[in-house]
């Protein structure tokens, strides 16, 4: 964990901090019933310029022959003559075809960090990540967009075995079952997994990254692999309240949640003040990397209620919008 970069080491043996690691604790992943009407009125905010994979409900800049038209284009051999605008053509030397909007679906790629650090805390960060994934997945399926769930702990398994596709609200129960089955364990491989997924998915789409970002030293380089307009990226930075404000003082042994390595620290007021400064510097650097790569960054404290705090926050920052 990144505590070791901040606190100074004491010279004597100290008691161990209470173990908050619970990566594989069972989770009853059930969103409150009252959240569904709220989600049914929302959708992910997506640019019209993002090219979809097929026909759907979202407005786009693509055009097709249509009786209810937005603009004209010149007729070419093979076009359907039913959509010729004869009145407009009579006023010109050319024949014009009516062009209407071509609604499309969007592919939403939800990349979930399943490394052991996500299992840290009481309750663990993984619970908040899964609840957020379920809410985002529901409104994606409800809007007839295509959803890909990719757990990123091992880049090979993430891209090859565990990536799962869903389409339509009827598949939401299957989505919940898949999320419940995810293990949060092992050494992190988020950076490798993201690069591998970028290479395997050249068509692009909407990319949602749910992670604590503890193993991403070069986020700017990674995000460069997901350029606009092919991709629209949102980074959900999930941090436990004890990571934001450690409720500690005195001498402790801190244990890395992913390697089990331990280090002793004297958590003085000066050390905790230094921790807060380093934490803010780290978050600022992550947000800057997102801005420079035209991605959107938002931090989500894991103790927030999905219904009462997370969803209103995502509406406020315009990740979500009314249908």
C-alpha positions in Angstrom: 0.0 0.0 0.0 1.0 3.6 -0.4 1.3 4.3 3.3 4.9 3.3 3.2 5.8 6.3 1.0 4.6 8.8 3.7 5.2 7.7 7.3 8.6 7.6 9.0 9.8 4.3 10.6 10.1 4.0 14.4 13.1 2.4 16.1 11.3 -0.1 18.3 8.9 -3.0 17.9 5.2 -1.8 17.8 1.8 -3.4 17.9 0.2 -4.4 14.6 -2.7 -2.4 13.2 -6.0 -4.2 13.3 -6.4 -6.2 10.1 -9.1 -4.7 7.9 -8.3 -7.0 5.0 -11.4 -8.8 3.8 -11.0 -9.4 0.1 -13.2 -12.4 -0.2 -15.9 -11.5 2.4 -19.3 -12.5 1.1 -21.4 -9.8 -0.4 -25.2 -9.6 -0.8 -25.2 -7.5 -3.9 -28.8 -6.1 -4.0 -29.5 -2.5 -4.8 -32.4 -0.9 -2.9 -35.7 -1.3 -4.7 -36.2 2.5 -4.5 -33.1 3.2 -6.7 -34.5 1.6 -9.9 -37.1 4.3 -10.8 -34.2 6.8 -10.4 -32.0 4.8 -12.7 -34.8 4.4 -15.2 -34.8 8.1 -15.7 -31.1 8.4 -16.4 -28.4 7.5 -18.9 -24.7 7.8 -19.3 -23.8 11.1 -21.0 -22.2 10.2 -24.3 -21.2 12.3 -27.2 -23.2 12.0 -30.5 -19.9 11.7 -32.3 -19.0 8.4 -30.6 -19.6 5.6 -33.2 -21.9 2.9 -31.9 -21.8 -0.8 -32.7 -25.3 -1.1 -34.1 -28.8 0.3 -34.1 -30.1 1.5 -30.7 -31.8 4.4 -28.9 -29.0 7.0 -28.7 -28.9 10.1 -31.0 -25.9 10.2 -33.3 -24.4 12.2 -36.1 -24.8 9.3 -38.5 -27.5 9.7 -41.2 -29.7 7.3 -43.1 -32.5 7.6 -45.7 -35.7 8.4 -43.8 -39.2 9.9 -44.4 -38.7 12.2 -41.4 -35.5 14.0 -42.5 -33.0 16.4 -41.1 -31.0 17.2 -44.2 -30.5 16.2 -47.8 -27.7 14.5 -49.7 -27.2 14.0 -53.4 -28.7 10.8 -54.8 -26.3 8.1 -55.9 -27.2 5.0 -57.9 -28.5 2.2 -55.7 -30.2 4.6 -53.2 -33.8 3.8 -52.2 -36.0 6.0 -54.5 -38.7 6.0 -51.8 -36.7 8.6 -49.9 -36.1 11.0 -52.8 -37.3 14.5 -52.1 -38.9 15.2 -55.4 -39.9 18.8 -54.5 -36.4 19.8 -53.6 -35.0 17.9 -56.6 -37.4 19.8 -59.0 -35.8 23.1 -57.9 -32.3 21.8 -58.8 -30.3 20.1 -61.4 -29.6 17.2 -59.0 -31.7 14.6 -57.3 -31.7 14.8 -53.5 -32.3 12.1 -50.9 -33.9 12.7 -47.5 -31.5 11.9 -44.6 -32.8 11.2 -41.1 -31.0 10.5 -37.8 -29.6 7.0 -37.3 -30.1 6.1 -33.6 -27.4 3.8 -32.4 -26.3 1.7 -29.4 -23.2 2.4 -27.4 -20.8 -0.3 -26.1 -20.0 0.4 -22.4 -16.8 -1.3 -21.2 -16.8 -1.5 -17.4 -13.3 -2.3 -16.2 -13.3 -3.4 -12.6 -10.1 -3.5 -10.5 -10.2 -6.9 -8.6 -6.8 -6.7 -7.0 -6.4 -7.5 -3.3 -6.2 -3.8 -2.3 -9.9 -3.4 -3.3 -10.7 -5.9 -0.6 -9.3 -3.6 2.1 -11.4 -1.9 4.7 -14.6 -2.6 6.7 -16.7 -2.8 4.7 -14.1 -3.4 1.9 -13.8 -1.1 -1.1 -14.9 -4.0 -3.3 -18.5 -3.7 -1.9 -18.8 -0.1 -3.1 -17.2 -1.0 -6.4 -19.7 -3.8 -7.1 -22.7 -1.7 -6.0 -21.6 1.1 -8.4 -20.9 -1.4 -11.2 -24.4 -2.8 -10.7 -26.0 0.6 -10.8 -24.1 1.7 -13.9 -24.7 -1.7 -15.5 -28.5 -1.4 -14.9 -28.9 2.0 -16.5 -26.7 0.8 -19.4 -28.9 -2.2 -20.0 -32.1 -0.3 -19.5 -31.1 2.1 -22.3 -30.4 -0.8 -24.7 -26.7 -0.2 -24.7 -24.3 -3.1 -24.9 -22.3 -3.8 -21.6 -19.0 -5.5 -21.2 -17.8 -6.4 -17.7 -14.0 -6.9 -17.5 -12.4 -7.7 -14.1 -8.8 -6.5 -14.2 -6.5 -8.4 -11.9 -4.8 -10.7 -14.4 -4.5 -9.2 -17.9 -4.7 -12.6 -19.7 -7.8 -13.8 -17.9 -9.4 -10.4 -18.0 -9.4 -10.1 -21.7 -9.7 -13.8 -22.6 -11.9 -15.7 -20.0 -13.8 -13.4 -17.7 -14.9 -10.7 -20.0 -18.7 -11.0 -20.2 -21.2 -9.2 -22.5 -24.8 -8.2 -21.6 -27.6 -6.6 -23.6 -31.1 -5.7 -22.5 -32.7 -5.2 -19.0 -33.7 -8.8 -18.9 -30.0 -9.7 -18.4 -29.6 -7.6 -15.3 -30.0 -10.6 -12.9 -27.2 -12.4 -14.8 -25.1 -9.3 -14.4 -25.6 -9.3 -10.6 -24.7 -13.0 -10.4 -21.5 -12.4 -12.4 -20.5 -9.5 -10.2 -21.2 -11.5 -7.0 -18.8 -14.2 -8.2 -15.8 -12.0 -8.7 -12.9 -12.6 -6.4 -10.8 -9.7 -5.1 -7.4 -11.1 -4.5 -3.9 -11.3 -5.9 -1.3 -8.8 -6.9 -2.5 -5.8 -8.9 -2.2 -5.8 -12.7 -4.4 -2.9 -13.6 -1.9 -1.1 -15.8 -1.1 -4.3 -17.8 -4.8 -5.2 -18.0 -5.8 -1.8 -19.4 -3.1 -1.9 -22.1 -4.1 -5.4 -23.1 -7.8 -4.5 -23.3 -7.0 -1.4 -25.5 -5.1 -3.6 -28.0 -8.0 -6.2 -28.0 -10.8 -3.6 -28.5 -10.0 -1.3 -31.5 -13.6 -0.3 -32.1 -13.7 1.7 -28.8 -16.8 2.9 -26.9 -17.4 4.2 -23.4 -14.8 3.1 -20.9 -15.6 3.2 -17.2 -12.7 2.4 -14.9 -13.5 1.5 -11.2 -10.4 1.3 -9.1 -8.5 2.6 -6.1 -5.6 3.3 -8.6 -3.0 2.2 -6.1 -0.9 0.4 -8.8 -1.1 2.9 -11.6 2.2 5.0 -11.5 1.7 6.1 -15.1 -2.0 6.8 -15.6 -1.3 9.3 -18.4 0.5 6.7 -20.5 -2.3 4.2 -20.0 -5.1 6.7 -20.9 -3.2 7.6 -24.0 -4.1 4.1 -25.3 -7.8 5.1 -25.2 -7.9 8.3 -27.3 -11.0 10.4 -28.3 -13.1 10.2 -30.4 -12.8 6.4 -30.4 -13.1 6.2 -26.6 -14.9 8.3 -23.9 -13.3 7.5 -20.6 -14.4 8.1 -17.0 -12.2 7.1 -14.1 -14.1 6.4 -10.8 -11.5 6.7 -8.1 -12.7 4.6 -5.1 -11.1 5.4 -1.7 -12.0 4.1 1.7 -12.8 6.8 4.4 -9.8 5.5 6.4 -7.6 6.2 3.4 -8.9 9.7 3.1 -8.6 10.3 6.9 -6.7 7.6 8.8 -8.2 7.3 12.3 -4.8 6.4 13.8 -2.2 7.9 16.0 0.8 6.4 17.7 3.1 3.6 16.6 1.7 0.8 14.3 2.8 -2.0 12.1 1.1 -1.4 8.6 0.7 -4.5 6.4 0.5 -4.3 2.6 -2.9 -5.7 1.5 -1.4 -7.2 -1.7 2.1 -8.4 -0.7 1.6 -9.0 3.1 4.9 -7.0 3.7 4.8 -5.1 6.9 6.5 -1.8 7.9 6.5 0.0 11.3 5.5 3.7 11.4 5.1 6.3 14.1 1.8 8.1 13.2 2.5 11.5 14.7 0.4 14.5 13.9 3.3 15.7 11.6 3.2 12.3 9.8 -0.5 12.5 9.3 -0.3 16.0 8.0 2.3 14.9 5.5 0.0 12.0 4.5 -2.8 14.4 3.7 -0.5 16.6 1.6 0.8 13.6 -0.3 -2.7 12.2 -0.8 -3.9 15.5 -2.3 -0.8 15.7 -4.5 -1.4 12.2 -5.8 -5.1 12.9 -6.5 -4.2 16.1 -8.3 -1.7 14.2 -10.5 -4.3 11.6 -11.3 -6.9 14.2 -12.3 -4.4 16.1 -14.4 -3.5 12.9 -16.3 -7.2 12.5 -17.0 -7.6 16.0 -18.2 -4.6 15.8 -20.5 -6.0 12.7 -22.1 -9.6 14.1 -22.4 -10.8 11.6 -19.8 -13.0 12.5 -16.8 -11.9 11.9 -13.2 -14.1 11.7 -10.2 -13.4 10.4 -6.7 -16.0 8.3 -4.9 -15.7 7.7 -1.1 -16.7 4.1 -0.6 -18.9 4.9 2.4 -21.3 6.9 0.2 -24.8 5.5 -0.4 -25.2 4.6 -4.1 -28.8 5.9 -4.1 -28.5 9.0 -1.9 -25.0 10.2 -2.6 -23.2 8.5 -5.6 -26.0 8.8 -8.2 -26.7 12.5 -7.3 -23.0 13.2 -7.4 -22.7 11.7 -10.9 -25.6 13.8 -12.0 -24.0 16.9 -10.6 -20.7 16.3 -12.4 -22.6 15.3 -15.6 -21.5 11.7 -15.9 -25.2 10.9 -15.9 -28.0 12.9 -17.5 -31.8 12.7 -17.7 -33.2 10.7 -20.6 
